[in-house]
Amino acid sequence: MSAALHAVADSPSPRYYQVYVTLRAWVRDGTYGPGAQIPTEAELCRLFGVSRITVRKALADLVREGWLVRHQGRGTFVELSSARAPVSVDLGEALHQIVDLGAATEVRDSRVSVVRADDETLAALDLEPGTRVQKVSRVRVLRGVPLAQITTFVPLDVAAMVGHERAAEHMPMFELLERSGIRVREADQWLGATLANVESGRALAVGIGAPLLRLTRIVYDTRRRPVERVVALYRADAYQYRMHLKRARGA
């Protein structure tokens, strides 16, 4: 984020356009993922060193274009459908990767609780304000090294179907949903970068400000109901996301 701000400061473009382009870039690269709340107008004014009128103009255009959405009294959020057209990946293959990761790693510091859903979770799971959800937080460890801090949020009725808190503490929620008879039809997933804060730094044994890979996923059942939100933070020095690319026949 700081590099983008330096670019804004050095750019000869009008201040409005600098703010507009930078905010749009943060949405597109996943700095603020779908459903995430962006900083307040006052915070943006301070970040960019511009007036509130300039910030409001940039935000208004991003809302009009479908990148952002305003919720009266709550703030401005990234529109869930604002991301560029996604790359399609076989769901079965993704599920196997999740199961394989679960089998190859150990679980530490697992916690299951019922919490009031934050704004991002409300938007992702299409819930009413004030709704409570089950939150499962765990650290995946590979050969003694903390690899990922994974947090899942599911509606309470879904959690009741999954059952068994002990299982929820140790097994991937994606796998538990399938085993519980909740047919997963599709999922939206975003990859981006972030920096470790106090909580994630302690969980992953890295310093505050260390680079992390941030994966967010919204899982849908066969009725297109969102049944799970995942936020996974991976140590950049211990995890790689590998893809094999090849041309389709006739291309």
C-alpha positions as CSV (number, residue, x, y, z in Angstrom):
1,M,0.0,0.0,0.0
2,S,2.9,2.4,0.8
3,A,4.4,2.0,-2.7
4,A,1.1,3.0,-4.2
5,L,1.0,6.1,-2.0
6,H,4.5,7.0,-3.1
7,A,3.4,6.7,-6.7
8,V,0.4,9.0,-6.0
9,A,2.6,11.6,-4.4
10,D,5.0,11.6,-7.3
11,S,2.4,11.5,-10.1
12,P,1.6,14.7,-12.0
13,S,-2.0,13.5,-12.6
14,P,-4.9,15.4,-10.9
15,R,-5.3,14.4,-7.3
16,Y,-8.8,13.0,-7.9
17,Y,-7.6,10.6,-10.5
18,Q,-4.6,9.5,-8.4
19,V,-7.0,8.6,-5.6
20,Y,-9.4,6.9,-8.0
21,V,-6.8,4.8,-9.7
22,T,-5.1,3.7,-6.5
23,L,-8.4,2.7,-4.8
24,R,-9.4,0.8,-7.9
25,A,-6.0,-1.0,-8.0
26,W,-6.4,-2.0,-4.3
27,V,-9.8,-3.6,-5.2
28,R,-8.5,-5.4,-8.3
29,D,-5.3,-6.8,-6.6
30,G,-7.1,-8.0,-3.5
31,T,-5.7,-5.5,-1.0
32,Y,-9.4,-5.0,-0.1
33,G,-11.2,-8.1,-1.1
34,P,-14.9,-8.4,-2.1
35,G,-17.0,-7.4,0.9
36,A,-14.2,-5.7,2.7
37,Q,-14.7,-2.3,4.2
38,I,-12.3,0.4,2.9
39,P,-10.9,3.2,5.1
40,T,-13.2,6.0,6.0
41,E,-13.2,9.3,4.1
42,A,-11.2,10.9,6.9
43,E,-8.6,8.1,6.8
44,L,-8.3,8.4,3.0
45,C,-7.8,12.1,3.2
46,R,-5.0,11.6,5.6
47,L,-3.5,8.7,3.5
48,F,-3.5,10.6,0.3
49,G,-3.1,14.1,1.6
50,V,-6.1,15.4,-0.3
51,S,-9.4,17.1,0.6
52,R,-12.6,15.4,1.5
53,I,-14.2,16.7,-1.7
54,T,-11.5,14.9,-3.7
55,V,-12.0,11.7,-1.8
56,R,-15.8,11.8,-2.2
57,K,-15.6,12.4,-5.9
58,A,-13.3,9.3,-6.4
59,L,-15.5,7.2,-4.2
60,A,-18.7,8.3,-6.0
61,D,-17.2,7.3,-9.4
62,L,-16.1,3.9,-8.0
63,V,-19.6,3.3,-6.6
64,R,-21.2,4.3,-9.9
65,E,-18.9,1.9,-11.8
66,G,-19.7,-1.0,-9.4
67,W,-16.4,-1.3,-7.7
68,L,-17.7,-0.1,-4.3
69,V,-21.0,0.0,-2.5
70,R,-22.1,2.4,0.3
71,H,-24.1,1.1,3.3
72,Q,-25.8,4.0,5.2
73,G,-24.4,4.3,8.6
74,R,-21.9,1.5,8.1
75,G,-19.4,2.7,5.6
76,T,-18.1,1.9,2.1
77,F,-17.4,-1.7,1.0
78,V,-15.9,-3.5,-2.0
79,E,-18.7,-4.8,-4.1
80,L,-18.8,-8.6,-4.2
81,S,-19.0,-8.7,-7.9
82,S,-16.3,-6.0,-8.6
83,A,-13.5,-8.4,-9.4
84,R,-12.4,-9.0,-12.9
85,A,-13.6,-12.2,-14.6
86,P,-12.2,-15.1,-12.6
87,V,-10.1,-18.0,-13.8
88,S,-12.2,-21.2,-13.6
89,V,-10.6,-24.2,-11.7
90,D,-12.1,-27.6,-11.1
91,L,-13.8,-27.6,-7.7
92,G,-12.9,-31.3,-7.1
93,E,-9.3,-30.6,-7.7
94,A,-9.4,-27.6,-5.3
95,L,-11.1,-29.8,-2.6
96,H,-8.4,-32.5,-3.0
97,Q,-5.7,-29.8,-2.5
98,I,-7.4,-28.7,0.7
99,V,-7.7,-32.2,2.0
100,D,-4.0,-32.9,1.1
101,L,-2.9,-29.8,2.9
102,G,-4.9,-30.9,6.0
103,A,-3.3,-34.3,5.9
104,A,0.2,-33.0,5.5
105,T,0.1,-30.5,8.3
106,E,-0.6,-30.4,12.0
107,V,-3.1,-28.1,13.8
108,R,-2.2,-25.8,16.6
109,D,-4.0,-23.1,18.6
110,S,-7.4,-24.2,17.4
111,R,-10.4,-22.2,18.7
112,V,-14.1,-22.6,18.0
113,S,-16.4,-19.8,19.1
114,V,-19.7,-18.0,18.3
115,V,-19.2,-14.4,17.4
116,R,-21.2,-11.5,16.0
117,A,-20.3,-11.4,12.3
118,D,-18.1,-8.5,11.1
119,D,-19.1,-6.4,8.1
120,E,-17.0,-8.5,5.7
121,T,-18.6,-11.7,6.9
122,L,-22.1,-10.2,6.8
123,A,-21.6,-9.2,3.2
124,A,-19.9,-12.5,2.1
125,L,-22.5,-14.7,3.7
126,D,-25.5,-12.5,2.9
127,L,-26.5,-12.1,6.5
128,E,-28.5,-9.4,8.4
129,P,-26.6,-7.0,10.7
130,G,-26.2,-8.4,14.2
131,T,-26.2,-12.1,13.0
132,R,-23.9,-14.4,14.9
133,V,-21.8,-17.0,13.2
134,Q,-19.5,-19.9,14.2
135,K,-15.8,-18.8,13.9
136,V,-13.1,-21.5,13.8
137,S,-9.5,-20.3,14.0
138,R,-6.4,-22.5,13.7
139,V,-2.8,-22.5,12.7
140,R,-1.5,-25.1,10.2
141,V,2.1,-26.3,11.0
142,L,4.4,-28.1,8.5
143,R,7.4,-29.8,9.9
144,G,7.4,-27.6,13.0
145,V,7.1,-24.3,11.1
146,P,3.8,-22.3,11.2
147,L,2.5,-22.3,7.7
148,A,-0.9,-20.7,7.7
149,Q,-3.4,-19.0,10.0
150,I,-6.8,-20.1,8.8
151,T,-10.1,-18.6,10.0
152,T,-13.5,-19.8,8.8
153,F,-17.0,-18.4,9.4
154,V,-20.2,-20.3,8.8
155,P,-23.9,-19.6,9.7
156,L,-25.0,-21.2,12.9
157,D,-27.6,-23.5,11.2
158,V,-24.8,-24.8,8.9
159,A,-22.5,-25.2,12.0
160,A,-25.3,-27.2,13.6
161,M,-25.4,-29.6,10.6
162,V,-21.6,-30.0,10.7
163,G,-21.6,-30.6,14.5
164,H,-18.7,-31.9,16.6
165,E,-16.5,-29.0,17.7
166,R,-13.6,-31.3,17.9
167,A,-13.8,-32.2,14.3
168,A,-14.2,-28.5,13.4
169,E,-11.0,-27.8,15.2
170,H,-8.9,-30.2,13.2
171,M,-10.5,-30.9,9.8
172,P,-10.9,-28.4,7.0
173,M,-14.4,-26.9,7.1
174,F,-14.7,-27.5,3.3
175,E,-14.3,-31.2,3.9
176,L,-16.7,-31.2,6.9
177,L,-19.4,-29.5,4.8
178,E,-19.2,-32.3,2.2
179,R,-19.2,-35.0,4.9
180,S,-22.3,-33.4,6.5
181,G,-24.3,-33.7,3.4
182,I,-24.0,-30.0,2.4
183,R,-23.3,-30.2,-1.3
184,V,-20.8,-27.6,-2.3
185,R,-21.5,-26.5,-5.9
186,E,-19.0,-23.7,-6.3
187,A,-16.7,-21.2,-4.6
188,D,-15.2,-17.8,-5.3
189,Q,-11.6,-17.4,-4.3
190,W,-9.2,-14.4,-4.2
191,L,-5.5,-14.3,-3.7
192,G,-3.7,-11.1,-2.6
193,A,-1.0,-9.9,-0.4
194,T,-1.0,-8.3,3.1
195,L,1.3,-7.6,6.0
196,A,1.4,-9.4,9.3
197,N,-0.3,-7.6,12.2
198,V,0.2,-8.4,15.9
199,E,-2.2,-11.4,15.9
200,S,-1.1,-13.0,12.7
201,G,2.6,-12.2,13.4
202,R,2.4,-14.1,16.7
203,A,0.4,-17.0,15.2
204,L,2.9,-17.4,12.3
205,A,6.1,-16.6,14.2
206,V,7.0,-13.7,12.0
207,G,7.5,-10.0,12.7
208,I,4.9,-7.3,12.4
209,G,4.9,-6.1,8.8
210,A,6.2,-9.4,7.3
211,P,4.7,-10.2,3.9
212,L,1.8,-12.7,3.9
213,L,-0.2,-14.3,1.1
214,R,-3.9,-13.7,1.8
215,L,-6.5,-16.1,0.4
216,T,-10.2,-15.5,0.9
217,R,-12.9,-17.9,-0.2
218,I,-16.7,-17.9,-0.2
219,V,-18.2,-21.3,-0.6
220,Y,-21.8,-21.8,-2.0
221,D,-24.1,-24.8,-1.8
222,T,-26.3,-26.1,-4.7
223,R,-28.9,-23.4,-4.1
224,R,-26.2,-20.7,-4.4
225,R,-26.4,-20.0,-0.7
226,P,-23.0,-18.9,0.8
227,V,-22.3,-21.4,3.5
228,E,-18.7,-20.6,4.4
229,R,-16.2,-17.7,4.4
230,V,-12.5,-18.5,4.7
231,V,-9.6,-16.1,5.4
232,A,-6.2,-17.8,5.2
233,L,-2.9,-16.1,5.8
234,Y,0.2,-17.9,4.6
235,R,3.8,-17.1,5.4
236,A,5.4,-15.8,2.2
237,D,8.7,-17.5,3.0
238,A,7.1,-20.9,3.6
239,Y,4.3,-21.3,1.1
240,Q,4.0,-21.2,-2.7
241,Y,0.8,-21.4,-4.8
242,R,1.7,-23.4,-7.9
243,M,-0.3,-23.5,-11.1
244,H,0.3,-25.5,-14.3
245,L,-0.7,-23.6,-17.4
246,K,-1.2,-25.1,-20.9
247,R,-2.9,-24.2,-24.1
248,A,-6.4,-25.6,-24.8
249,R,-6.7,-27.7,-27.9
250,G,-7.2,-25.7,-31.0
251,A,-6.0,-22.5,-29.4
